[in-house]
């Protein structure tokens, strides 16, 4: 119980209207459940206290009044009352709550974001712009977002507990949900559908920013990659764009010939705070170790281990650090 308390994925710490409705439904269901538990426990205690008595003081006309009471308890409290509660919760949960948490018409939202699940990272695209990022989605505060969930391979599940409910990504399908945040901050999400070996390492961050700050971020993300500014960075770019088997075979960097699509788009890699589905921080040391031995951090991922000289590795890291 203690392991599930607090943290950055707390469904009972809502930061949107939708997640607040879900949290309130949880508390109502818990109150009803504990009320039912208290009632049944009370009846059991009552039965135990009166276990040695015979009858309930009947008379000649009704020698067994306790039987009527027992029928009332069984039928009324065991059948009718539970059915009423279940129907009420069904109406609230599967009609009222779902209605406000599901995606409305796209025309009623202010921004569309595509969330594409891969084994094992999240790709985010902003239709109408060239902005593409991975594992870290940015949205403006107080804005209705049409979140379109897709998958590039198997079934995943997009879930940011503090903002809304889960939504699955189904091969060949597009699912939508309304994403809204009423407070600036960083909210952690997770793939909530087992999707392979590194399912547990398929996290995401949602950065909720003031609207002007978000527009600045989006404009920068839509721009092509910056040109390498130093000789070392230029050597790193050449290494990245090298022949068959190079980084560009799997990754894309807009503004360069790199057009790979197996791994994340790296156009603005240095602007991200994490790597590999939030597995490691985006620092020079971790970036270098990821390039040389990614399987150490995320066994089973598609990135091969490159046998680079120390000079080649440092030049490549220098180039990637300039992609802001």
TASUL-V218875 format. One record per residue. N is the residue number from 0. SS is DSSP state (hx for helix, st for strand, lp for the rest). Layout:
n/ss
N/SS
N/SS
This chain:
n/ss
0/lp
1/hx
2/hx
3/hx
4/lp
5/lp
6/lp
7/lp
8/lp
9/lp
10/lp
11/lp
12/lp
13/lp
14/lp
15/lp
16/hx
17/hx
18/hx
19/hx
20/hx
21/hx
22/hx
23/hx
24/hx
25/hx
26/hx
27/hx
28/hx
29/hx
30/hx
31/hx
32/hx
33/hx
34/hx
35/hx
36/hx
37/hx
38/hx
39/hx
40/hx
41/hx
42/hx
43/hx
44/hx
45/hx
46/hx
47/hx
48/hx
49/lp
50/lp
51/lp
52/lp
53/lp
54/lp
55/lp
56/lp
57/lp
58/lp
59/lp
60/lp
61/lp
62/lp
63/lp
64/hx
65/hx
66/hx
67/hx
68/hx
69/hx
70/hx
71/hx
72/hx
73/hx
74/hx
75/hx
76/hx
77/hx
78/hx
79/hx
80/hx
81/hx
82/hx
83/hx
84/hx
85/hx
86/hx
87/hx
88/hx
89/hx
90/hx
91/hx
92/hx
93/hx
94/hx
95/hx
96/hx
97/hx
98/hx
99/hx
100/hx
101/st
102/lp
103/lp
104/lp
105/hx
106/hx
107/hx
108/lp
109/lp
110/st
111/st
112/st
113/st
114/st
115/st
116/st
117/st
118/lp
119/lp
120/st
121/st
122/st
123/st
124/st
125/lp
126/lp
127/lp
128/lp
129/lp
130/lp
131/st
132/st
133/st
134/lp
135/st
136/st
137/st
138/st
139/st
140/lp
141/lp
142/lp
143/lp
144/st
145/st
146/st
147/st
148/st
149/st
150/st
151/lp
152/lp
153/lp
154/lp
155/st
156/st
157/st
158/st
159/lp
160/lp
161/lp
162/lp
163/lp
164/lp
165/lp
166/st
167/st
168/st
169/lp
170/lp
171/lp
172/lp
173/lp
174/st
175/st
176/st
177/st
178/st
179/lp
180/lp
181/lp
182/lp
183/lp
184/st
185/st
186/st
187/st
188/st
189/st
190/st
191/lp
192/lp
193/lp
194/lp
195/lp
196/lp
197/lp
198/hx
199/hx
200/hx
201/lp
202/st
203/st
204/st
205/st
206/st
207/st
208/st
209/lp
210/hx
211/hx
212/hx
213/hx
214/hx
215/hx
216/hx
217/hx
218/hx
219/hx
220/hx
221/hx
222/lp
223/lp
224/lp
225/lp
226/lp
227/lp
228/lp
229/lp
230/hx
231/hx
232/hx
233/hx
234/hx
235/hx
236/hx
237/hx
238/hx
239/hx
240/lp
241/lp
242/lp
243/lp
244/lp
245/lp
246/hx
247/hx
248/hx
249/lp
250/lp
251/st
252/lp
253/lp
254/lp
255/lp
256/lp
257/lp
258/st
259/lp
260/lp
261/lp
262/lp
263/lp
264/lp
265/lp
266/lp
267/lp
268/hx
269/hx
270/hx
271/lp
272/lp
273/st
274/st
275/lp
276/lp
277/lp
278/lp
279/st
280/st
281/lp
282/lp
283/hx
284/hx
285/hx
286/hx
287/hx
288/hx
289/hx
290/hx
291/hx
292/hx
293/hx
294/hx
295/hx
296/hx
297/lp
298/lp
299/lp
300/lp
301/lp
302/lp
303/lp
304/lp
305/lp
306/lp
307/lp
308/lp
309/hx
310/hx
311/hx
312/hx
313/hx
314/hx
315/hx
316/hx
317/hx
318/hx
319/hx
320/hx
321/lp
322/lp
323/lp
